[in-house]
């Protein structure tokens, strides 16, 4: 694993071929075990994973504190190789509700101050607004992050879930390292315009949701109970007939995985890895066994016949249901 790296665009850092998305250790997927979460981060660093992704609103700061603790208790050599990717801007209330996004320059400076404190570091490697603030021009938000880069508080500027036009406007304001956006076998909307634009501009992609929140991991079953605080309990792809249809796609993918002697999750991750050297998949492992499985995708080679079989099993647009509930879809600039 440690020998496999990729560069985030033409301006971003060199990172591991897989990154660790830490959100599920704090929020939205039911309860998680703190000790196991920290052990998983340590195991990822030991395996050569360098990119740790979080958001200041994951568990209202809990996730940043968790990562900060994991880094403090990791061996110095591993701590020094870690790169933090932080999303900001989401507004929460004490009951866990969502009330929009704030991309004002003054807010950017406020958000980063708290993140630096929680992470226990003097800089953030990649900083990005979680969703475009429709009331603030992207140039103003990106310009504020660029000022943080000049001051040394941030190393690189990223974006999240924005469309091609916004990507162009942002890149005209300051160098953009990468776009973080959902991309998987059943979420391929970026292939039409967003991914070509990112490549034209020399912007890398950090792909989240590569297992579609566990849906295409090979481990999810139709009778699995979901806690009230699990995002999937409201996700359209996990409901009723949608779920049955989507799990039938997983069954088709399983046949290909079994022929290759690998897991469904490894096949799905390897597919994202095959999409280009400018794409870094984020795996949302919350436990060491799931991390080990995900890392195994780095040893999976998909040849042309494998890729063709996967396309037949899971064609473009085959998934049933949107990737977010409608209210959240309305906030995605990438979907407009």
N, C-alpha and C positions, 0 to 999 in steps of 0.2 A: 504493500500500500504506500509506503513512504516514498517509493520511487515514481509514483504516478501523480503528476501534477498538471495543472492547466492554468492559463493566464486569463484573468477577467478582462477581456477586451484589450484595447491598445494602451489604456492608461491605468489599468487596475493591477492589483498584486498577483503574484504567483501563489496559487492555493492548491490544496489537495484535490484530487479528481472527484471526491465526494465531500460534501460538507454535512455538518450535523445541525439539523433544525431542532432547537431546544424547546419550542413552544409547548408541546405536549407534556413536558415535565412540570408545567405550572398551570395550564389552563386548557379548557375547551374539549378535552378528551377524557373526562372523568378524573378520579383521584390518581395521583402518582406517588411513588415512594421516593422521599427525598434522598435517602442514602443510596438507593439504587440509581437514581438520576445522576448523582455526583460520580458514582462508580462508572457509570456509562460514559460520562464526559471524559473521565480519566482514561478509560479504555480506548476511546476514540483518539485521544491525543497520543497514547502509546502506539496505536496502530498507524499513526502518521496523518490523521485528519487534522487539518490546521484551521479550517473555517467553521466558526461557531456562530450560528444565526439566532437572533432573538429580537424582541420588541419591547420597548419600555412599558407597554400596556399589557403584556402577557402576565396575567395574575397581578396587575397593577404594581409592577416593579419586582414581583417575586422572582421572575425568571432571570432578571439581571443580577439580583442578589445571589441566586443559585449558581450562576456561572461565575460570579466573582468569588464565591466560596470554593468552587471547584478549581479555579485557577490558583487561588492562594495556597491550596493544599496539594497542588500538583508539583512534581519535581521541577526545578527551575528551568531545565532545558526544554521541557515540554511546555511550560508556561510561556516561555519566550517565543515559541514557534506558533502559538495560537493567534488567530486573527478574528476580531470581533466584527460582526455585521449587525447593525442595530436599526430597527424601524421605529419611527416616532410619529406623533401627530394625532393618533386616535384618542378621542375624548371619551372617558368612562365616568360612570356615576357609582356611588357606594353600593348599589344593588347589582353591579356588574353590567349595567346597560351601556348602550353605545349612543353617543350624541353628536356624531360628526367628526370632522378632522380640522386641525388647525395648522396651517402652513405659513403663518405670518412670520417674518424675520425675527421679531421679538420672541415669539413662541419657540422658534428653533433654538435660540440661545438658551432659553429656559429649559427646554427638554434635554438638551445635551448636558447641561450642568448636573442634572439629577442622574442621568445615565452614567456619567463618569464617576460619580460618587458611589453608586450602587455596584458598578463593575470593579471599582477599586483600581482604576487605571488613569493615566494622564492623557490618553487619546483613544479614539474609536477608529478602527481601520476602515470601515465602510459605513456611511451614515445615509439614511434614506427616509423620506416620508412614506408612511405605510400606504396611504391612498391620496390621490390628488385632492387638494382643497379647492373646491369649485369657486370659492370666493377670493382666492389669491392666485395671481398669475404664477405659473411654475417658475418663471424667470426669477421672481422675488424669493421663492423658497430655495431654489438652487443657488442663487446668489448669496443667500445667508449661509448656506453650508460651505460655499467657496471661501467665505470670510473665515470660517472655522478652520478650513484647510490652511489658509495663510497663517493663522495663529498657532497651528500645530495641534489643535484639539481633535481634528479629524484628518485622516490620511487620504481617503478617496470618497467620491460622491456616487451614490447609487440611486436608483429609482425603483418603484414597486407598482405593478399593475397599472401601467399607463399605456396609452395607445401610441401609434406611430407618429402622429402629429405632435403630441406632447413630447415624445422622445427627441424629435428634431429641435423643438424649441429649447428644451433643456440643454441639449448638446451644443447649441449655438451660444449658450450662456457660460458654460464651464465644462471641462472634461468630465464625462460620465464613465465610470468603470463598468457598471453592469446594471441590468434590469432584472429584478426579481419578479418572477411571474409563474403562475401555475402552468405546468407542462407535463403531460403524461400520455400514455397510450389512449386514454379516454378524454383527455383535455388538450386538444391540438389546435385550438383557435389561433395561436400565435403564428402558425405556419403561413397564413395567408399574407399578412402585411407587416406584423410587428417584428417577427424574427428577421425577415429580409432587411427591414429598416435598421434594426440593431446591427446587423452584419455590415451593412453599407457604412454605418457610422463608426464601426470599430468598437461596439459596445458588447460586452459579454452578457451571458444569461445565467443567473442562478435559478434553477428550476425547483420550485417547491411542489408538494402534492404529487410526487412521482409515483406514489402508490395510491393516489386518490383517497387519502385519509384512511388507508387500510383496506379500502374496497377491493383493490386488485392485488392485494398482498398474498392471497391464497389462504389467509387465516380467518377471514371474516365469513360468518355463516348467517343465514336468514333468521335463525332463531336466537341470535345473540342479543341479550338485553343491553340497553343503553341507558346510562344514568341521565338524570335530568340536566346535569351540567356538561353533558357530552354534546358537542356541536352536531354530531351525526344524527342525533335524535330529531333535528329540524332540517337536516340537509336533504334536498329533493332526491338525490341519487340513492338515498338509503331508505326510501319510503315505498311500501307496498309493491305494486307491479314494477315500479322502476328498479327496486332492489332485485327482484327476481330476474328481470331482464339483464341487469348488469352482472349478476353472479353467473348467468349463463355465458357471458363473455369470458369471465374468469375461468370457467370450466374448459372453454375452448383453448384458452391460453395455457391451462394446466397440462393439456395433452402435449403441447410443444415443449414445455419445460421438462416433463417426464422423459420425453425422448432424448433430451440433452443431458439428463441426469442432474438437473438443477431445480431450484425452487421457483415457484411462480413469482415471488417477489424479486428474486435475482434476475429473472428474465425481464420483468418490467423495468427494473433499474438499468439493466444492460441496454435495453432498447433506448432509453433516454441518453445514456452515454454514447450510443452509436450515432446520435443525431449531429454530432460535431464537437470538435475540440474546444469550441467557445462556449459550451454548455456544461455547467457544474451542477449535478443533481444534489439537492438537499434531502437527506434521509431523516425522518422524524422518529428514530429509535428512542424509546424510553427505557429500554432494558438492554443489558449486555448481550443476551442471546439474539435479540433482534438486530442489534448492531453488527454482530458477527455474521449473521445471515446477509445483511445488506452489503457488507464489505466483500462478501464472496462474489458479488456481481462484477467486481473488478477482474475476476478470473474467467468470466464468461465471454466467449467470442461468438458473435452472431454473424454468420456468413449471409450471402445474398439469398440463399434458399430459406434460411431461418427467418430473415426479415420479411420475405414474401409470405411465408406461412403465418407470421404474426399479423401482417396486414390483412390476410384473409380471415383470420380468427377475430380480429378486433379492427374493423374498418374505421376510417375517419368518420366521425359523427355517429358512431354506433351507440354511445352511451345514452341512457334514458335519464332525463332530469338535468336541471341546471347545476352548476358546481356550487352555488350558494343560494340561499333563500332569496326571493325577489328583492326584498328591501336592501340586502347587501349587494346584490347584483347592480342596483341602481347607483352605487358608489364607485363602480369599477370603470375608470376611464378607458381601460383596455377593452371593454365590451361595447363602447359607443361607436 
